[in-house]
Amino acid sequence: MMEKSFDQGHNVPMANLGPTAAESVLQELHSALAAGRLLPGQQLVQEDLAADLGVSRVPIRESLKILEGEGHVTYHANRGYFVTELSADDLIELYRIRQILEAEALTHAVLEVSDADIADIESILEQVEQAAESGEVERLTEANRAFHFSIIELSGMNRLSRLIRQLWDASDIYRTVYFRDPVNRERVHSEHREIIDALKARDAQALIRAQNSHREQAVAALKPVIS
């Protein structure tokens, strides 16, 4: 049995599931990971998850296999699935790959960005800042992702954007831990403003430097917590 149910207040009956049960279960599990309702090292018992979500074990099993592929959960023979433990080495590797790929996307983004795009991105940034001030970690995580990908996707490089999105998916749990600290939530305000200022100036190198610094600050803050 799990040590604690991941979300006692968010049971999802079968009738309310979306296009498919598996898609809705996966979305709910992603949300639980992002909000910290599923914790590193926590065992995921399929029967318990099925009961919590009001579905059979089939969509649970399918979703766990996807989460395993994304690196969010780990399967141990004869024991089952567990939320993946945090690792400083894993985080550094993920962010190093992101640094390489995002630099390419940002270089192209500054060539394509319009004033209307910047206005839209600033609107998203306001949502990030509101969520940070309120301490709503799940909302902040979603808004933060929307902010960064609104810039990355300006590159028009769809395959590259998908690869970067996969890396973000794999590091969601680290981001959740990071945003739980109010000091970190306050820090991202100035870091995001540096990013948007560089974008407004259409300065690719300044934009890459601001994004690299933003990423490095997160690693520096997380290493003592997860090492």
N, C-alpha and C positions, 0 to 999 in steps of 0.2 A: 504493500500500500504506500501511497505517497505520504510524505511527512505532513503536507498541508495541501488542500485543494487550491489550485491556482487562481480561482476566481469564484468565490461563493456567491457573488451577486450578479454574475453575468451568464447564467444558464441560457442557452440558445435552443429553443424547441425546434424540432425538425421542420415544422410548418413554416418557420421564419427564415430558413436557410436560403442562400442566394441561388445562383445558377446551378451549382451542384453542391452536395454536402461536403465533398472533399475541399472544394475551393473556399467555402465558408469556414470550415474547420481550420484550414491553413491560415486564413486571415485572422481568425480568433487567436490562434496560437502565436502568430507573429505579434499581434497586439499585446498579448500577455507577456511575451518576452520583452517587448519594448517598454512596457509599463513596469517591469520588474515583478510581475505577479508570478512568473516562473523564474526561479533563482538558479544560479550556477551550481551544479552538483545535485540538483533536485531530481529524484526519480520520477519518470513519467509512466504511470501505470495506465495501460490502454483502457481497461475496464472503468477506471475512475474518470478518465477524460471523456469517455463515451457517455457515462452517466451525467457528468457536468454539462455536456453540450447537447444531450438528448438525441444522440445519433448512435448508429451501430459502430462496431469496431473497424469496419472496412475503411471509412474515410479517415478515421484516426490513424490507422496503419499507413495509409497512403500519404497522409500529411507528415507523419514522423519520418518517412523515408525521404521526403523532399527536404525537410529540416535537417536531416543528417547530411544530405548532399550540400546544403548551404553552410554546414559547419555549426549550426545552432545546437544540435543534439548529437550525442554519441551513443552508439549501440555497443553493449557489452554482452558477449555470449553468456547464456544461462542467467543473465541478470536483467536485461531489457534496456530501455532507453533512459538516458540521463541528459539534463541540460549540460552543455559543454562547459567545463571549468574555464575560467579566464586565464589567459597566459600572456605575459608581457612579450615574449618572443613572437607569438601569433599576432598580436596587435601591431608590433613593429613591422612584421612582414606584410601584413595587409595594408598598412599605411604607406609603406615604401612602394608597393605596387601602385597604389592609388596616386602617389606623387608623380610617378612616371606617366601614367595614363591621363591624369587630370591636366598636367601641363600641356599636353597635346590638345586636349579639348578646349582649354582656356585660351590658347594661342589663336584658335580659329574663332572662338566666341567673340573676341573683341573686334573681329573683322565684320561680324554679322549684326551686332547689337544695335538696335535703334533706340531713339528717345522713348518711344512707346514701350519697348521692352524694359527699359530701365524703370519707368514708372510702375510697371507691373511688378517688377522684382522688389522695388521699394515697398510696395503694398504688402508683399509676402513677408518682407523683413519686419514690418510693423507687427504682423501676426507672431513672428518669432519672439520679438521683444515683449509683447503682451503675455505670451505663454511663459517666458522666462521670469517676468516680474511676478506672475501668479504662482510660479512653482509647479505648474502642471507638466510633469515630465513627459507623459505620453503625447500630449498636444505639442509640446516643444520639440520633441523628436520628429514628429511629422512635419511641422512647419519648417524646422531646420533643414530637413531633407528637401522639401519643396523649394526652399531658397537656393540651395546649392545646385540642384538639378535644373532650376530655371536658367541658370548661367551655363552649366555644362551642355545642356541640350541646344543652346544657341549655336553650338559648333556645327549642327546639322549632320554630325557623324553618329548615325544611329547604332551601328555595331559597337563603336567605342563607348557610347553612353550605356548600352546594355551591360558591357563588361564592368564598367564603373559601378553600375547599380548592383551587380552581383557582389562586388567587394563591400559595398555599403550594407547589403543584406547580411553579409557574414560578420560585420562588426557592429550591428545594431545593439547587441547586449552591452558592449563596451560603452557605447554612446549613452545608454540608459544610466549606467553607473556614473558616468561623467556628469550628466545633467542633474543628478540627485544632489550634488554639492552646490549650494548657493553661490559660492565664490566662482565656480566655473560658469554658472548661469550668467553672472554679472560680467565675467571676462569676455564672453562671446559677443557682447554688444559692441565693444570697440573693435574687435577683430572683424566682425561682419561689416562694420562701417568702413574699415580699410579696404575690404574686398570691393564694396560697392563704389567707393571713390576711385579705385583703380579701373574699374569697369567703365565708369563715366568718362574717365580720361582716355579710354581706349588704349591703355598702356598694358600690353601683354606681360611684360616682365614684372611690372609692379603687381599685377594681378596674381601671377604665379608666386611671387614672394609672399604676398599677403596670405594666400591659400596655404603655402608651405608652413608659414609661421603659425597659422591657425591650427594646422594638423599637429605640428610639433608641440604646441602648448598642451594639446589634449593628451599626447603620449606622455609628456613630462608629468602631468597631473595624475595620470592613471597608473603609471609604473609602480609608485609606492603602494598603491592600493591592491594591485593584482599580482605583484611579484611574490 
